[in-house]
Amino acid sequence: MGWESLAGVSRAIRKLLAEVSLSEEENMNTLNSTQVCPLSHPEAGNAYFVAAKLADSYTDEFEEAFKRYNQAAKCFSKIKSNHIIVCYIYAVNVYLKNGEINRAIQFCVLYGYKCNIDLGDTSKSDVFYNKADELRYSHQLSHTCVMTKWEPSPSTMTFAHAMKERSKVSENND
């Protein structure tokens, strides 16, 4: 993307943010902020969403689009809005469009979890979990999880060992 295109994107984002009734100073703070959601109303989520769609229209800006969809989702999660689901779907699609299937699967699982936690809606969670399974199946990817094998830590004691240690402590205290 050339400098002219970046300037156009920046102007479009500034215009969008101005449309949600912000002062120029607030616009600049929003554009340059590292905060999750610098605005305290749903329009912030909408502004991030539109900014994400704009970045998504440029093929080399997909990471920026993904980041903005997530910022929009965080804004919507603060007000418990179902718009969070749309943001998550678009964010997953960013990775799918760019051929990053494993990342899309990873975020489907994460977003399924977040739908349950943030919205308390297991049916929405299942949509994302099922999408992850569908992607694994259609791309012939096996599911690997670090939680499939449990290995006790070296500090794990057997009952007999614990009783032996207890008797040592008792002897030393007498």
C-alpha positions in Angstrom: 0.0 0.0 0.0 1.5 3.4 -1.0 1.6 6.5 1.1 -1.2 8.1 -0.9 -3.5 5.1 0.0 -2.5 5.3 3.7 -3.3 9.0 3.8 -6.7 8.2 2.2 -7.3 5.6 4.9 -6.3 8.0 7.6 -8.6 10.7 6.3 -11.5 8.3 6.0 -11.0 7.1 9.6 -10.8 10.8 10.8 -14.0 11.6 8.9 -15.7 8.5 10.4 -14.7 9.4 13.9 -15.9 13.0 13.4 -19.3 11.6 12.4 -19.7 10.0 15.9 -19.6 13.6 17.4 -16.1 13.7 18.7 -13.8 16.7 18.9 -10.6 16.8 16.8 -8.6 16.2 19.9 -10.6 13.2 20.8 -10.3 12.0 17.2 -6.5 12.1 17.4 -6.5 10.4 20.8 -8.7 7.6 19.4 -6.5 7.2 16.3 -3.3 7.1 18.4 -4.5 5.5 21.5 -3.3 2.1 22.8 -6.4 1.9 25.0 -8.9 -0.9 24.3 -11.9 1.4 23.9 -11.1 5.1 24.5 -14.8 6.1 24.0 -17.5 5.2 26.5 -20.4 4.6 24.1 -21.5 2.1 21.4 -20.4 4.5 18.6 -16.8 3.6 19.5 -17.5 0.0 18.6 -19.1 1.1 15.3 -16.2 3.4 14.5 -13.7 0.6 15.1 -15.8 -1.8 13.0 -15.9 0.6 10.1 -12.2 1.3 10.4 -11.6 -2.5 10.4 -13.7 -3.0 7.2 -11.7 -0.2 5.6 -8.4 -1.8 6.5 -9.8 -5.2 5.4 -10.4 -3.9 1.9 -6.7 -3.6 1.5 -5.0 -7.0 1.2 -1.8 -6.0 2.9 -3.6 -4.5 6.0 -5.2 -7.7 7.3 -3.5 -7.6 10.7 -4.7 -4.0 11.2 -8.2 -5.1 10.2 -8.1 -8.0 12.7 -6.9 -5.7 15.5 -9.7 -3.2 14.8 -12.4 -5.9 14.7 -11.2 -7.0 18.1 -11.2 -3.5 19.4 -14.8 -3.1 18.2 -15.7 -6.4 19.9 -14.2 -5.2 23.2 -16.3 -2.0 23.0 -19.4 -4.1 22.3 -18.6 -6.5 25.1 -18.7 -3.6 27.6 -22.3 -3.1 26.8 -23.1 -6.8 26.4 -24.1 -6.2 22.8 -24.6 -9.1 20.4 -22.6 -7.0 17.8 -19.6 -8.7 19.4 -20.5 -11.8 17.4 -20.4 -10.0 14.1 -17.0 -8.6 15.0 -15.7 -12.1 15.8 -17.0 -13.5 12.6 -15.3 -10.8 10.5 -12.1 -11.2 12.5 -12.1 -15.0 11.8 -12.8 -14.3 8.1 -9.8 -12.0 7.9 -7.5 -15.0 8.6 -9.6 -17.3 6.3 -9.3 -14.9 3.4 -5.5 -14.8 3.9 -5.2 -18.6 4.0 -4.2 -18.8 7.7 -6.5 -21.7 8.6 -4.8 -22.6 11.9 -5.1 -19.0 13.1 -8.8 -18.9 12.1 -9.3 -22.2 14.0 -7.5 -20.8 17.1 -9.6 -17.7 17.2 -12.9 -19.6 16.6 -12.1 -21.5 19.8 -11.1 -18.4 21.7 -14.2 -16.5 20.5 -16.4 -19.4 21.4 -15.1 -19.2 24.9 -15.5 -15.4 25.0 -19.2 -15.7 23.8 -19.9 -17.9 26.8 -18.0 -15.7 29.2 -18.9 -12.2 27.9 -22.5 -12.9 26.8 -23.4 -16.0 28.7 -24.6 -17.6 25.5 -23.6 -21.2 25.0 -25.5 -21.4 21.7 -23.3 -18.6 20.2 -20.2 -20.4 21.7 -21.2 -23.5 19.9 -21.4 -21.7 16.6 -17.7 -20.8 16.9 -16.7 -24.2 18.2 -18.5 -25.9 15.4 -16.8 -23.6 12.9 -13.4 -24.6 14.3 -14.4 -28.3 13.9 -15.7 -27.7 10.4 -12.4 -26.0 9.4 -10.3 -28.8 10.9 -12.4 -31.4 9.0 -12.4 -29.6 5.6 -8.7 -28.9 5.7 -7.9 -32.3 7.2 -6.2 -30.9 10.2 -6.1 -33.0 13.4 -6.8 -31.6 16.7 -3.8 -31.4 19.0 -4.1 -30.0 22.5 -1.6 -29.7 25.2 -4.3 -30.9 27.6 -4.5 -34.4 26.1 -1.8 -35.9 28.3 -1.5 -35.3 32.0 1.9 -35.7 33.6 2.1 -35.2 37.3 4.7 -32.7 38.5 7.8 -34.0 40.3 6.4 -32.6 43.5 3.3 -34.8 43.4 3.6 -37.2 46.3 1.9 -40.5 46.9 -0.1 -41.0 50.1 2.5 -43.3 51.5 5.3 -40.8 50.8 3.2 -38.0 52.4 2.6 -40.1 55.6 6.4 -40.8 55.8 7.2 -37.0 55.5 4.6 -36.3 58.1 6.1 -38.7 60.6 9.5 -37.1 60.0 8.1 -33.7 60.8 6.4 -35.0 63.9 9.6 -36.6 65.1 11.5 -33.4 64.7 8.9 -31.4 66.6 9.0 -33.7 69.6 
